[in-house]
Each structure stands twice: as structure tokens, then as C-alpha cells.
Amino acid sequence: MPDLTSCFRLVVVLSAALAFSLGSTAAGAAQYGDEKYRPHSGQEGKDVIWVPTPQALVERMLDMAKLTAKDIHYDLGSGDGRTVIAAAKRGARATGVEFNPDMVALSERSAAREGVGGKARFINGDIFQVDFTDATVVTLYLLPSLNLKLRPTLLRMKPGTRVVSHAFSMDDWRPDQTDNVEGRTAYLWIVPAAVEGTWRWEVAGNGPRSYELALRQQYQQVEGLVRLDGKLAQVRNLKLHGDTISFTVNELSGTNSTVRRDFTGRVTGNRMEGTVKLSNGAGEAKWTASRD
């Protein structure tokens, strides 16, 4: 028969365990305000374990994306719905895609409790099966291998779409911006227009001159050569930001002086159009270009 001291110790251990369990339950209920389901950091998901993004980083990621009420936002692997709810509070049409149906139900209850049930939507599904190509902002917290698997789809989205990732990059697709909050990193990419190829263009009021621009592209990094009337000219400061392109052409004039032309334009499929500013005091002119 066990002695009284051993029995007393057993009671103390069991009481402590029960108190810890009740404390964890109370903490979870306080955090989510939900008695039906309480997730825990590190629980297994379909392709990743779930670790929540700190709220301060959620807000910074949406700031990096410059999210507004005009945006269509998707959070891929939306977990407990906190990023979707934060985006909906800013007025955006926000959708979360989450494989765990319990998480989806929890997110819906949280959105209703936060007063954004009408703007926050949650889909119980696979991020590789759901169509999110109408998004203007995409957020994610996935493993690098999943980011790379998503990358071709992201690059086919409308130029100017903003993609923000917590912690993990996109391999050789370099981010347009990197930021840190409380020791955690977020990356921003602006989906670039596809501009590689040979473009021929004309400048309004500049006669029948022949302009040809040959561009090579790796994501938002672009380089090129320019021919003016069959002669090579310098092209500098080539920049591509979403569907906006800018570059400078330096042309040697007949008097051996250099004429600088600063081009800015917008890319729409196989067409560019914009304005060119002339350094010789001739002002601005319209220009259009088409890709061969």
C-alpha cells in the first residue's frame, strides 16, 4: 500500500497538470473568443505546419502592398484568418484559402465577431486548385518549395499585382522591397509586365524615323539596345515597375552633340505608349511602340 506522502505527491502533480490544462484552455479561448476550436502553433497542415504570423507583421505586410479598399486580396494558406480579417478591416475584398475545414470555420466566426463577415470570405480548398488570378494583392506564409511552385502562376498575373511573403523568398526572383518587424522578415514583389522582344516605335511629330528597341528580361530586371535609323544608340536607366517602363536614349546629333530623350510609358500586351521628354528644349511628345 502506498504511503500517505506518495499519495499526496500524486495529488499535487495531477492538480498542477489540471491547472495547466485549464489555463491553456482559458488562454486559447481568450485569444480566439471561440469555444468550438482552438488551433495551436506547430500543428500539422497539408503541406506545412501552422505558425501564426504576428499581428504587427500582418499590418506591415499590408502596408508594403499599399492595400486599399479598391484591392482584391487573397491570402494563400490563411490559417486562423487574421491576415484576411486585417485586409477586410481596411476595406479590401479579402479571401482566404485554407485546407483545414476547422480553421475555415474558426476564421468565419472570427470575421463575424470582428464585424467584417461581409467583406472577408474563406474557401476550404487547395491553394494550387483555387483560382486567385483576379487578385491585386496576394499574401502568403509558405515554405520556399511552395513559393517556387506558385511562382509561374504569380508571374502570369496582371502586371502590378503585389505579392508579399512572410519569411520565405522566391529564389532568383529578387524582391522589390524587404522589411523587418520584431525579428521577422517580409518580402514584396511587383509582378512585372512581359517586355522581352523587339519593339518598333514612333514619336509624334518626329517624321519617318525608324526606332527599334531590343529588350532582354529576367523578372523586373531589363536590359536592351536601341537602334535609331539603323545606328546603335545608348540606352540607359532601364526600369520596369509593374506595367510601367522608363529609359533614356542618348543620340549623337549631326553637330556631334548628344541629344537625350527620356521615355516613360505603360505596357499593355504587345503595345507600349507614353511620353518622351527632349533635352534640347523641344518639350514633350507622345510615343507608341509595338512588339514584333
C-alpha beads as a LAMMPS data file, in Angstrom:
LAMMPS data file: protein, C-alpha beads

292 atoms
291 bonds

1 atom types
1 bond types

-500.0 500.0 xlo xhi
-500.0 500.0 ylo yhi
-500.0 500.0 zlo zhi

Masses

1 110.0

Atoms # bond

1 1 1 0.000 0.000 0.000
2 1 1 1.475 3.402 -0.969
3 1 1 2.310 5.681 1.925
4 1 1 0.489 8.970 2.558
5 1 1 3.448 11.032 1.331
6 1 1 3.398 9.352 -2.126
7 1 1 -0.359 9.823 -2.405
8 1 1 -0.033 13.474 -1.506
9 1 1 2.658 14.000 -4.170
10 1 1 0.469 12.306 -6.798
11 1 1 -2.443 14.583 -5.938
12 1 1 -0.198 17.664 -6.232
13 1 1 1.115 16.574 -9.670
14 1 1 -2.364 15.814 -11.002
15 1 1 -3.682 19.131 -9.677
16 1 1 -0.845 21.023 -11.347
17 1 1 -1.467 19.243 -14.654
18 1 1 -5.177 20.006 -14.456
19 1 1 -4.470 23.653 -13.659
20 1 1 -2.089 23.916 -16.654
21 1 1 -4.664 22.310 -18.931
22 1 1 -7.411 24.643 -17.751
23 1 1 -5.059 27.599 -18.055
24 1 1 -4.171 26.683 -21.647
25 1 1 -7.828 26.263 -22.481
26 1 1 -8.683 29.616 -20.951
27 1 1 -5.787 31.298 -22.781
28 1 1 -6.904 29.810 -26.082
29 1 1 -10.475 30.860 -25.505
30 1 1 -9.335 34.372 -24.583
31 1 1 -7.164 34.600 -27.709
32 1 1 -9.804 33.430 -30.168
33 1 1 -13.019 34.063 -28.239
34 1 1 -14.083 30.668 -29.546
35 1 1 -15.043 27.567 -27.577
36 1 1 -15.526 25.329 -30.643
37 1 1 -11.967 25.096 -31.969
38 1 1 -8.620 26.430 -30.792
39 1 1 -5.577 25.832 -33.035
40 1 1 -2.057 25.701 -31.637
41 1 1 1.198 26.877 -33.171
42 1 1 3.085 23.984 -34.762
43 1 1 0.060 21.877 -35.631
44 1 1 0.340 19.955 -38.885
45 1 1 -1.347 21.107 -42.085
46 1 1 -1.479 19.771 -45.624
47 1 1 1.969 20.902 -46.766
48 1 1 3.287 22.895 -43.808
49 1 1 2.927 23.195 -40.062
50 1 1 0.847 26.146 -38.951
51 1 1 2.652 29.007 -37.221
52 1 1 0.677 32.258 -36.933
53 1 1 2.101 35.493 -38.326
54 1 1 2.399 38.143 -35.586
55 1 1 -0.257 40.825 -35.964
56 1 1 2.342 43.604 -36.223
57 1 1 3.902 41.845 -39.229
58 1 1 0.465 41.259 -40.785
59 1 1 -0.141 45.003 -40.725
60 1 1 3.316 45.770 -42.115
61 1 1 2.828 43.290 -44.977
62 1 1 -0.415 45.023 -45.944
63 1 1 1.365 48.383 -45.679
64 1 1 4.110 47.121 -48.013
65 1 1 1.438 46.073 -50.517
66 1 1 -0.195 49.522 -50.161
67 1 1 -3.508 47.720 -49.816
68 1 1 -6.618 49.903 -50.100
69 1 1 -10.371 49.447 -50.298
70 1 1 -10.021 49.147 -54.094
71 1 1 -7.951 45.968 -53.866
72 1 1 -8.861 42.312 -54.255
73 1 1 -6.811 40.398 -51.695
74 1 1 -6.083 36.675 -51.378
75 1 1 -4.194 35.036 -48.512
76 1 1 -2.903 31.609 -49.511
77 1 1 -2.883 29.256 -46.544
78 1 1 -4.928 31.637 -44.436
79 1 1 -4.793 29.691 -41.151
80 1 1 -6.866 31.396 -38.459
81 1 1 -7.870 34.177 -40.882
82 1 1 -6.029 37.051 -39.230
83 1 1 -4.484 38.460 -42.442
84 1 1 -7.799 38.271 -44.299
85 1 1 -9.602 39.972 -41.419
86 1 1 -6.957 42.734 -41.275
87 1 1 -7.311 43.321 -45.030
88 1 1 -11.108 43.394 -44.783
89 1 1 -10.864 45.978 -42.000
90 1 1 -9.018 48.195 -44.497
91 1 1 -11.969 47.854 -46.850
92 1 1 -10.497 45.357 -49.340
93 1 1 -12.392 42.390 -50.742
94 1 1 -10.408 39.734 -48.900
95 1 1 -10.396 35.961 -49.404
96 1 1 -8.516 33.280 -47.518
97 1 1 -7.738 29.851 -48.958
98 1 1 -7.222 27.200 -46.269
99 1 1 -7.150 23.391 -46.468
100 1 1 -8.197 22.742 -42.847
101 1 1 -12.016 22.996 -42.578
102 1 1 -11.833 23.649 -38.819
103 1 1 -9.585 26.643 -39.487
104 1 1 -12.017 27.912 -42.125
105 1 1 -14.934 27.677 -39.702
106 1 1 -12.888 29.411 -36.995
107 1 1 -11.927 32.186 -39.447
108 1 1 -15.543 32.749 -40.420
109 1 1 -16.593 33.061 -36.779
110 1 1 -13.689 35.428 -36.072
111 1 1 -14.559 37.606 -39.074
112 1 1 -18.180 37.848 -37.952
113 1 1 -17.080 38.724 -34.429
114 1 1 -14.753 41.442 -35.812
115 1 1 -17.576 42.920 -37.900
116 1 1 -16.137 42.099 -41.341
117 1 1 -18.127 38.967 -42.158
118 1 1 -19.477 40.669 -45.276
119 1 1 -16.027 41.510 -46.703
120 1 1 -13.940 38.534 -45.537
121 1 1 -14.505 35.262 -47.384
122 1 1 -12.877 31.899 -46.704
123 1 1 -12.523 28.969 -49.087
124 1 1 -11.879 25.458 -47.852
125 1 1 -9.582 24.246 -50.614
126 1 1 -6.132 23.647 -52.066
127 1 1 -4.126 26.765 -52.960
128 1 1 -2.983 25.013 -56.158
129 1 1 -6.554 24.321 -57.248
130 1 1 -8.291 27.608 -56.370
131 1 1 -8.290 30.386 -58.999
132 1 1 -6.941 33.579 -57.412
133 1 1 -5.744 35.290 -60.605
134 1 1 -8.134 38.225 -60.183
135 1 1 -6.215 39.319 -57.084
136 1 1 -4.372 42.626 -56.951
137 1 1 -2.656 41.677 -53.663
138 1 1 -1.509 38.178 -52.637
139 1 1 -0.094 37.353 -49.202
140 1 1 1.455 34.063 -48.128
141 1 1 3.490 32.345 -45.431
142 1 1 4.589 29.128 -47.101
143 1 1 7.757 27.093 -47.492
144 1 1 10.243 28.080 -50.253
145 1 1 9.343 24.980 -52.289
146 1 1 5.675 26.023 -52.312
147 1 1 6.586 29.601 -53.225
148 1 1 8.511 28.285 -56.227
149 1 1 5.604 26.071 -57.230
150 1 1 3.299 29.111 -57.122
151 1 1 5.764 31.434 -58.876
152 1 1 4.763 30.673 -62.500
153 1 1 1.125 31.437 -61.671
154 1 1 2.077 34.654 -59.879
155 1 1 4.214 35.831 -62.802
156 1 1 1.289 35.338 -65.200
157 1 1 -0.949 37.600 -63.131
158 1 1 -1.766 41.158 -64.128
159 1 1 1.346 43.365 -64.098
160 1 1 1.403 45.493 -60.987
161 1 1 -0.059 42.784 -58.733
162 1 1 1.652 42.924 -55.333
163 1 1 2.880 39.713 -53.696
164 1 1 4.030 39.737 -50.054
165 1 1 5.619 36.746 -48.315
166 1 1 6.420 36.228 -44.652
167 1 1 9.886 34.739 -44.078
168 1 1 10.491 32.983 -47.412
169 1 1 11.700 34.324 -50.765
170 1 1 11.201 33.312 -54.414
171 1 1 14.717 32.045 -55.178
172 1 1 16.226 34.138 -58.033
173 1 1 13.181 36.422 -58.362
174 1 1 14.600 39.225 -56.260
175 1 1 12.142 41.184 -54.102
176 1 1 11.349 44.825 -54.819
177 1 1 11.293 45.544 -51.090
178 1 1 12.343 43.821 -47.859
179 1 1 11.220 44.821 -44.384
180 1 1 11.616 43.528 -40.829
181 1 1 9.305 43.568 -37.823
182 1 1 10.228 42.116 -34.438
183 1 1 12.989 39.990 -35.978
184 1 1 10.795 38.617 -38.779
185 1 1 11.225 39.383 -42.475
186 1 1 8.675 40.181 -45.175
187 1 1 9.323 40.360 -48.925
188 1 1 7.412 42.319 -51.575
189 1 1 7.366 41.638 -55.310
190 1 1 5.593 43.681 -58.000
191 1 1 4.556 41.393 -60.854
192 1 1 6.353 42.774 -63.942
193 1 1 4.945 43.085 -67.445
194 1 1 6.456 40.749 -70.042
195 1 1 8.562 43.066 -72.245
196 1 1 11.233 40.822 -73.768
197 1 1 11.455 41.094 -77.555
198 1 1 11.945 43.657 -80.290
199 1 1 9.854 46.815 -80.192
200 1 1 9.445 49.342 -83.000
201 1 1 8.113 52.756 -82.195
202 1 1 7.487 56.226 -83.457
203 1 1 7.458 59.635 -81.832
204 1 1 4.654 62.011 -82.779
205 1 1 5.890 64.887 -84.908
206 1 1 9.320 63.369 -85.404
207 1 1 8.982 62.388 -89.040
208 1 1 9.521 58.944 -90.582
209 1 1 12.494 57.990 -88.416
210 1 1 12.962 54.315 -87.509
211 1 1 13.274 53.386 -83.833
212 1 1 13.968 49.860 -82.659
213 1 1 14.378 48.676 -79.071
214 1 1 15.531 45.119 -78.313
215 1 1 14.897 44.052 -74.727
216 1 1 16.046 41.107 -72.627
217 1 1 14.304 40.413 -69.346
218 1 1 14.722 38.470 -66.124
219 1 1 11.702 39.255 -63.980
220 1 1 11.782 43.036 -63.316
221 1 1 15.435 43.317 -64.422
222 1 1 15.646 44.538 -68.029
223 1 1 18.473 45.421 -70.406
224 1 1 18.407 46.448 -74.043
225 1 1 19.830 48.012 -77.188
226 1 1 18.399 50.828 -79.274
227 1 1 18.765 51.480 -82.995
228 1 1 17.889 54.859 -84.464
229 1 1 17.733 54.814 -88.262
230 1 1 19.839 51.655 -88.197
231 1 1 22.531 53.090 -85.913
232 1 1 23.129 51.955 -82.360
233 1 1 22.460 54.485 -79.644
234 1 1 22.944 54.368 -75.909
235 1 1 20.043 53.258 -73.745
236 1 1 20.361 53.854 -70.032
237 1 1 18.352 53.681 -66.817
238 1 1 16.005 50.938 -67.995
239 1 1 13.433 50.388 -65.251
240 1 1 10.354 48.197 -65.161
241 1 1 7.831 48.544 -62.346
242 1 1 4.707 46.502 -62.931
243 1 1 3.374 47.735 -66.275
244 1 1 5.388 50.991 -66.209
245 1 1 8.645 51.254 -68.150
246 1 1 11.165 54.069 -68.371
247 1 1 14.502 54.504 -70.121
248 1 1 16.828 57.157 -71.533
249 1 1 18.220 57.243 -75.072
250 1 1 21.323 59.292 -75.835
251 1 1 21.679 60.059 -79.543
252 1 1 24.651 61.694 -81.213
253 1 1 23.369 64.546 -83.398
254 1 1 24.856 65.850 -86.633
255 1 1 26.790 68.516 -84.725
256 1 1 28.500 65.838 -82.609
257 1 1 26.451 66.889 -79.591
258 1 1 24.335 64.441 -77.637
259 1 1 20.563 64.645 -77.604
260 1 1 18.977 62.993 -74.585
261 1 1 15.476 61.603 -74.687
262 1 1 13.727 60.393 -71.512
263 1 1 10.962 57.884 -72.252
264 1 1 8.222 56.819 -69.849
265 1 1 5.340 54.581 -70.837
266 1 1 2.881 51.871 -69.980
267 1 1 2.924 48.311 -71.321
268 1 1 -0.294 46.639 -72.453
269 1 1 0.375 43.269 -74.069
270 1 1 2.305 43.896 -77.297
271 1 1 1.912 47.653 -77.136
272 1 1 3.597 50.490 -75.265
273 1 1 2.656 54.135 -75.204
274 1 1 3.745 57.157 -73.242
275 1 1 5.608 60.451 -73.392
276 1 1 9.188 61.397 -74.217
277 1 1 10.910 64.456 -72.832
278 1 1 13.534 66.027 -75.080
279 1 1 16.648 67.608 -73.584
280 1 1 17.111 70.104 -76.426
281 1 1 14.232 72.260 -75.242
282 1 1 11.729 70.801 -77.696
283 1 1 9.405 69.825 -74.850
284 1 1 7.443 66.575 -74.692
285 1 1 5.944 64.329 -77.342
286 1 1 3.783 61.202 -77.446
287 1 1 5.285 57.876 -78.443
288 1 1 3.842 54.464 -79.226
289 1 1 5.528 51.102 -79.782
290 1 1 4.532 47.621 -80.887
291 1 1 6.344 44.327 -80.432
292 1 1 7.276 42.204 -83.440

Bonds

1 1 1 2
2 1 2 3
3 1 3 4
4 1 4 5
5 1 5 6
6 1 6 7
7 1 7 8
8 1 8 9
9 1 9 10
10 1 10 11
11 1 11 12
12 1 12 13
13 1 13 14
14 1 14 15
15 1 15 16
16 1 16 17
17 1 17 18
18 1 18 19
19 1 19 20
20 1 20 21
21 1 21 22
22 1 22 23
23 1 23 24
24 1 24 25
25 1 25 26
26 1 26 27
27 1 27 28
28 1 28 29
29 1 29 30
30 1 30 31
31 1 31 32
32 1 32 33
33 1 33 34
34 1 34 35
35 1 35 36
36 1 36 37
37 1 37 38
38 1 38 39
39 1 39 40
40 1 40 41
41 1 41 42
42 1 42 43
43 1 43 44
44 1 44 45
45 1 45 46
46 1 46 47
47 1 47 48
48 1 48 49
49 1 49 50
50 1 50 51
51 1 51 52
52 1 52 53
53 1 53 54
54 1 54 55
55 1 55 56
56 1 56 57
57 1 57 58
58 1 58 59
59 1 59 60
60 1 60 61
61 1 61 62
62 1 62 63
63 1 63 64
64 1 64 65
65 1 65 66
66 1 66 67
67 1 67 68
68 1 68 69
69 1 69 70
70 1 70 71
71 1 71 72
72 1 72 73
73 1 73 74
74 1 74 75
75 1 75 76
76 1 76 77
77 1 77 78
78 1 78 79
79 1 79 80
80 1 80 81
81 1 81 82
82 1 82 83
83 1 83 84
84 1 84 85
85 1 85 86
86 1 86 87
87 1 87 88
88 1 88 89
89 1 89 90
90 1 90 91
91 1 91 92
92 1 92 93
93 1 93 94
94 1 94 95
95 1 95 96
96 1 96 97
97 1 97 98
98 1 98 99
99 1 99 100
100 1 100 101
101 1 101 102
102 1 102 103
103 1 103 104
104 1 104 105
105 1 105 106
106 1 106 107
107 1 107 108
108 1 108 109
109 1 109 110
110 1 110 111
111 1 111 112
112 1 112 113
113 1 113 114
114 1 114 115
115 1 115 116
116 1 116 117
117 1 117 118
118 1 118 119
119 1 119 120
120 1 120 121
121 1 121 122
122 1 122 123
123 1 123 124
124 1 124 125
125 1 125 126
126 1 126 127
127 1 127 128
128 1 128 129
129 1 129 130
130 1 130 131
131 1 131 132
132 1 132 133
133 1 133 134
134 1 134 135
135 1 135 136
136 1 136 137
137 1 137 138
138 1 138 139
139 1 139 140
140 1 140 141
141 1 141 142
142 1 142 143
143 1 143 144
144 1 144 145
145 1 145 146
146 1 146 147
147 1 147 148
148 1 148 149
149 1 149 150
150 1 150 151
151 1 151 152
152 1 152 153
153 1 153 154
154 1 154 155
155 1 155 156
156 1 156 157
157 1 157 158
158 1 158 159
159 1 159 160
160 1 160 161
161 1 161 162
162 1 162 163
163 1 163 164
164 1 164 165
165 1 165 166
166 1 166 167
167 1 167 168
168 1 168 169
169 1 169 170
170 1 170 171
171 1 171 172
172 1 172 173
173 1 173 174
174 1 174 175
175 1 175 176
176 1 176 177
177 1 177 178
178 1 178 179
179 1 179 180
180 1 180 181
181 1 181 182
182 1 182 183
183 1 183 184
184 1 184 185
185 1 185 186
186 1 186 187
187 1 187 188
188 1 188 189
189 1 189 190
190 1 190 191
191 1 191 192
192 1 192 193
193 1 193 194
194 1 194 195
195 1 195 196
196 1 196 197
197 1 197 198
198 1 198 199
199 1 199 200
200 1 200 201
201 1 201 202
202 1 202 203
203 1 203 204
204 1 204 205
205 1 205 206
206 1 206 207
207 1 207 208
208 1 208 209
209 1 209 210
210 1 210 211
211 1 211 212
212 1 212 213
213 1 213 214
214 1 214 215
215 1 215 216
216 1 216 217
217 1 217 218
218 1 218 219
219 1 219 220
220 1 220 221
221 1 221 222
222 1 222 223
223 1 223 224
224 1 224 225
225 1 225 226
226 1 226 227
227 1 227 228
228 1 228 229
229 1 229 230
230 1 230 231
231 1 231 232
232 1 232 233
233 1 233 234
234 1 234 235
235 1 235 236
236 1 236 237
237 1 237 238
238 1 238 239
239 1 239 240
240 1 240 241
241 1 241 242
242 1 242 243
243 1 243 244
244 1 244 245
245 1 245 246
246 1 246 247
247 1 247 248
248 1 248 249
249 1 249 250
250 1 250 251
251 1 251 252
252 1 252 253
253 1 253 254
254 1 254 255
255 1 255 256
256 1 256 257
257 1 257 258
258 1 258 259
259 1 259 260
260 1 260 261
261 1 261 262
262 1 262 263
263 1 263 264
264 1 264 265
265 1 265 266
266 1 266 267
267 1 267 268
268 1 268 269
269 1 269 270
270 1 270 271
271 1 271 272
272 1 272 273
273 1 273 274
274 1 274 275
275 1 275 276
276 1 276 277
277 1 277 278
278 1 278 279
279 1 279 280
280 1 280 281
281 1 281 282
282 1 282 283
283 1 283 284
284 1 284 285
285 1 285 286
286 1 286 287
287 1 287 288
288 1 288 289
289 1 289 290
290 1 290 291
291 1 291 292
